């Protein structure tokens, strides 16, 4: 007769030995994720995510050693994905201090209005230089809020490619506007 805990584990999809191995190796899994992410708290979240993924994975057919390897690989891959996302977010976002320094002026001066219109014209030109598919992905995601998965389905590409197209378009727009601003500053 099985213990109640084992029955619960089997009913939830995670085989009892897998759950036991996960619990026994949890601290090492957290340390593994923390080494990659640089944060113990994020590592805890990653290990929890890994548990939920493993819960739905059909590990019963794997050997016990293979199940442990699969656990560590899952945690490592999730940690790497999280780290890459952090790096990308840091690259394209400003600091909180920059956000606090933004002035909100409801009655913008004619000069500010001209600068904003000029910037929009530069962005329109930069977007016009992009390949049609990249521009479409960028506009749908950034302007219309369409999820990247839906754009990927519509274009018949992977969500990862859509992510890269949006990123490349953003980088291109930033570089184009910066170059145009520098050119205008030299002539002024």
FIBAVEX-486861 format. One record per residue (C-alpha): x negated, z negated, y. Coordinates in pm, 1 decimal. Example, Ala and Ser with C-alpha at 12.3 -4.5 7.8 and 13.67 -1.06 7.14 Angstrom:
BEGIN
<node u="-1230.0" w="-780.0" v="-450.0"/>
<node u="-1367.0" w="-714.0" v="-106.0"/>
//
This chain:
BEGIN
<node u="0.0" w="0.0" v="0.0"/>
<node u="-131.4" w="93.7" v="344.2"/>
<node u="-157.0" w="-142.3" v="634.0"/>
<node u="86.8" w="-93.2" v="922.3"/>
<node u="-200.0" w="10.0" v="1159.7"/>
<node u="-302.6" w="290.1" v="924.8"/>
<node u="54.3" w="415.6" v="902.3"/>
<node u="79.2" w="421.1" v="1282.4"/>
<node u="-246.3" w="614.2" v="1307.1"/>
<node u="-127.5" w="871.3" v="1056.6"/>
<node u="211.6" w="899.6" v="1227.3"/>
<node u="44.1" w="961.8" v="1563.6"/>
<node u="-168.7" w="1245.2" v="1426.3"/>
<node u="-511.2" w="1078.0" v="1428.8"/>
<node u="-633.2" w="1003.7" v="1078.9"/>
<node u="-714.3" w="634.5" v="1028.7"/>
<node u="-1089.2" w="685.5" v="958.8"/>
<node u="-1113.0" w="901.1" v="1272.9"/>
<node u="-949.7" w="631.2" v="1481.2"/>
<node u="-1178.6" w="368.7" v="1333.0"/>
<node u="-1484.5" w="583.9" v="1401.1"/>
<node u="-1363.5" w="646.5" v="1755.5"/>
<node u="-1321.4" w="274.5" v="1818.5"/>
<node u="-1659.6" w="193.0" v="1664.8"/>
<node u="-1839.8" w="454.7" v="1875.4"/>
<node u="-1638.7" w="409.2" v="2195.0"/>
<node u="-1912.2" w="230.9" v="2391.5"/>
<node u="-2168.2" w="497.5" v="2297.0"/>
<node u="-1918.4" w="769.4" v="2389.5"/>
<node u="-1868.1" w="607.1" v="2731.4"/>
<node u="-2245.1" w="583.8" v="2784.7"/>
<node u="-2282.8" w="949.8" v="2687.9"/>
<node u="-2019.7" w="1056.0" v="2940.6"/>
<node u="-2159.9" w="820.7" v="3207.5"/>
<node u="-2506.7" w="976.6" v="3176.5"/>
<node u="-2357.1" w="1315.5" v="3256.1"/>
<node u="-2107.0" w="1216.4" v="3526.5"/>
<node u="-2310.4" w="937.0" v="3683.7"/>
<node u="-2007.6" w="707.0" v="3695.1"/>
<node u="-1895.3" w="453.1" v="3436.4"/>
<node u="-1532.7" w="462.3" v="3553.0"/>
<node u="-1510.7" w="839.8" v="3525.6"/>
<node u="-1674.1" w="815.8" v="3185.6"/>
<node u="-1398.3" w="577.2" v="3074.4"/>
<node u="-1138.3" w="832.4" v="3184.1"/>
<node u="-1320.8" w="1110.8" v="3002.2"/>
<node u="-1334.7" w="911.0" v="2678.8"/>
<node u="-963.4" w="839.7" v="2710.6"/>
<node u="-896.0" w="1211.9" v="2760.0"/>
<node u="-1109.8" w="1283.9" v="2455.5"/>
<node u="-905.3" w="1037.4" v="2251.6"/>
<node u="-584.0" w="1219.8" v="2340.4"/>
<node u="-739.5" w="1553.9" v="2252.1"/>
<node u="-867.8" w="1419.1" v="1922.8"/>
<node u="-528.5" w="1271.2" v="1848.1"/>
<node u="-378.5" w="1619.7" v="1840.9"/>
<node u="-674.1" w="1783.6" v="1661.0"/>
<node u="-648.2" w="1845.9" v="1286.0"/>
<node u="-957.6" w="1646.6" v="1185.8"/>
<node u="-834.5" w="1544.7" v="840.2"/>
<node u="-1001.6" w="1844.4" v="677.0"/>
<node u="-1341.4" w="1762.6" v="831.1"/>
<node u="-1594.7" w="1533.5" v="670.6"/>
<node u="-1640.5" w="1192.4" v="830.3"/>
<node u="-1979.1" w="1295.2" v="973.9"/>
<node u="-1828.0" w="1615.0" v="1114.7"/>
<node u="-1546.6" w="1413.2" v="1275.1"/>
<node u="-1800.1" w="1192.7" v="1453.0"/>
<node u="-1995.1" w="1498.4" v="1570.4"/>
<node u="-1670.5" w="1651.9" v="1692.1"/>
<node u="-1589.8" w="1333.9" v="1889.3"/>
<node u="-1927.5" w="1333.9" v="2062.4"/>
<node u="-1910.0" w="1708.3" v="2132.4"/>
<node u="-1561.4" w="1669.1" v="2281.6"/>
<node u="-1672.9" w="1384.4" v="2509.4"/>
<node u="-1986.6" w="1571.6" v="2611.9"/>
<node u="-1795.4" w="1892.2" v="2691.8"/>
<node u="-1532.1" w="1705.2" v="2893.1"/>
<node u="-1803.9" w="1521.7" v="3086.7"/>
<node u="-1987.7" w="1846.9" v="3162.0"/>
<node u="-1662.9" w="2009.8" v="3278.2"/>
<node u="-1591.8" w="1711.5" v="3501.0"/>
<node u="-1944.6" w="1719.7" v="3645.6"/>
<node u="-1922.4" w="2092.3" v="3719.8"/>
<node u="-1588.4" w="2041.4" v="3891.8"/>
<node u="-1739.2" w="1762.6" v="4104.6"/>
<node u="-2030.8" w="1982.6" v="4209.5"/>
<node u="-1797.8" w="2266.8" v="4302.4"/>
<node u="-1568.7" w="2037.4" v="4501.3"/>
<node u="-1862.8" w="1886.1" v="4688.8"/>
<node u="-1993.4" w="2230.9" v="4774.1"/>
<node u="-1667.8" w="2351.4" v="4927.0"/>
<node u="-1528.1" w="2037.7" v="5084.0"/>
<node u="-1623.7" w="1841.5" v="5390.7"/>
<node u="-1680.6" w="1473.4" v="5426.6"/>
<node u="-1410.8" w="1227.9" v="5522.3"/>
<node u="-1585.5" w="1173.8" v="5856.0"/>
<node u="-1556.1" w="1546.1" v="5931.3"/>
<node u="-1185.1" w="1527.3" v="5861.7"/>
<node u="-1143.8" w="1231.5" v="6093.6"/>
<node u="-1322.2" w="1412.5" v="6375.1"/>
<node u="-1072.6" w="1697.9" v="6381.6"/>
<node u="-881.4" w="1697.6" v="6705.2"/>
<node u="-515.7" w="1783.7" v="6701.9"/>
<node u="-420.6" w="1950.6" v="7026.0"/>
<node u="-64.7" w="2076.9" v="7033.1"/>
<node u="-113.1" w="2262.3" v="7360.9"/>
<node u="-421.5" w="2462.1" v="7271.7"/>
<node u="-610.8" w="2618.0" v="7557.8"/>
<node u="-616.0" w="2995.4" v="7596.6"/>
<node u="-983.1" w="2989.6" v="7498.5"/>
<node u="-908.8" w="2802.3" v="7174.6"/>
<node u="-622.5" w="3036.7" v="7098.0"/>
<node u="-854.5" w="3334.1" v="7151.9"/>
<node u="-1120.6" w="3182.2" v="6923.3"/>
<node u="-861.6" w="3117.1" v="6652.1"/>
<node u="-726.5" w="3470.5" v="6678.3"/>
<node u="-1080.4" w="3607.4" v="6669.5"/>
<node u="-1152.6" w="3404.9" v="6354.2"/>
<node u="-835.2" w="3530.7" v="6189.7"/>
<node u="-936.2" w="3887.6" v="6272.9"/>
<node u="-1279.8" w="3823.8" v="6118.4"/>
<node u="-1115.1" w="3682.0" v="5805.4"/>
<node u="-887.0" w="3982.3" v="5780.8"/>
<node u="-1190.3" w="4209.0" v="5800.9"/>
<node u="-1375.5" w="4005.0" v="5539.6"/>
<node u="-1077.7" w="4016.8" v="5303.7"/>
<node u="-1057.9" w="4392.6" v="5355.9"/>
<node u="-1414.0" w="4424.0" v="5223.4"/>
<node u="-1325.7" w="4256.9" v="4893.2"/>
<node u="-1222.2" w="4443.1" v="4578.3"/>
<node u="-844.1" w="4476.7" v="4560.3"/>
<node u="-807.1" w="4245.4" v="4258.5"/>
<node u="-1028.4" w="3972.8" v="4410.9"/>
<node u="-840.1" w="3986.3" v="4739.6"/>
<node u="-507.6" w="3966.0" v="4557.9"/>
<node u="-619.3" w="3663.4" v="4352.2"/>
<node u="-751.7" w="3489.4" v="4664.0"/>
<node u="-439.1" w="3552.3" v="4871.9"/>
<node u="-200.0" w="3452.4" v="4594.5"/>
<node u="-388.0" w="3129.8" v="4523.5"/>
<node u="-497.4" w="3017.8" v="4871.0"/>
<node u="-211.5" w="3150.7" v="5084.1"/>
<node u="87.5" w="3148.2" v="4850.4"/>
<node u="-8.2" w="2857.5" v="4622.7"/>
<node u="35.2" w="3048.1" v="4297.9"/>
<node u="-143.1" w="2867.6" v="4010.2"/>
<node u="-453.2" w="3040.9" v="3878.2"/>
<node u="-306.6" w="3058.2" v="3527.3"/>
<node u="-14.6" w="3265.0" v="3654.7"/>
<node u="-245.5" w="3494.6" v="3850.8"/>
<node u="-459.2" w="3537.3" v="3539.2"/>
<node u="-155.7" w="3638.1" v="3332.3"/>
<node u="-43.7" w="3883.6" v="3597.6"/>
<node u="-388.3" w="4043.4" v="3626.3"/>
<node u="-456.5" w="4029.9" v="3252.7"/>
<node u="-776.4" w="3824.6" v="3291.8"/>
<node u="-886.3" w="3472.1" v="3207.6"/>
<node u="-810.9" w="3178.6" v="3441.8"/>
<node u="-1187.0" w="3124.0" v="3464.8"/>
<node u="-1234.6" w="3474.4" v="3603.7"/>
<node u="-956.9" w="3410.7" v="3857.7"/>
<node u="-1136.6" w="3090.0" v="3958.4"/>
<node u="-1459.5" w="3284.3" v="4012.1"/>
<node u="-1279.4" w="3557.7" v="4207.6"/>
<node u="-1122.3" w="3298.4" v="4439.7"/>
<node u="-1457.2" w="3124.7" v="4483.3"/>
<node u="-1640.2" w="3450.7" v="4550.6"/>
<node u="-1377.6" w="3554.3" v="4805.3"/>
<node u="-1405.9" w="3219.6" v="4983.4"/>
<node u="-1785.8" w="3241.7" v="4993.6"/>
<node u="-1767.5" w="3601.1" v="5120.0"/>
<node u="-1521.6" w="3503.7" v="5395.9"/>
<node u="-1736.6" w="3210.5" v="5505.8"/>
<node u="-2053.2" w="3420.0" v="5516.4"/>
<node u="-1881.5" w="3702.3" v="5701.7"/>
<node u="-1732.1" w="3471.2" v="5965.1"/>
<node u="-2062.6" w="3283.7" v="6008.6"/>
<node u="-2254.7" w="3610.4" v="6048.5"/>
<node u="-2000.9" w="3745.7" v="6295.3"/>
<node u="-2006.2" w="3418.1" v="6494.2"/>
<node u="-2386.9" w="3431.5" v="6507.2"/>
<node u="-2372.6" w="3792.7" v="6624.4"/>
<node u="-2120.6" w="3704.7" v="6897.2"/>
<node u="-2326.4" w="3403.3" v="7007.6"/>
<node u="-2633.6" w="3625.1" v="7052.4"/>
<node u="-2443.1" w="3870.6" v="7269.5"/>
<node u="-2288.7" w="3597.8" v="7484.2"/>
//
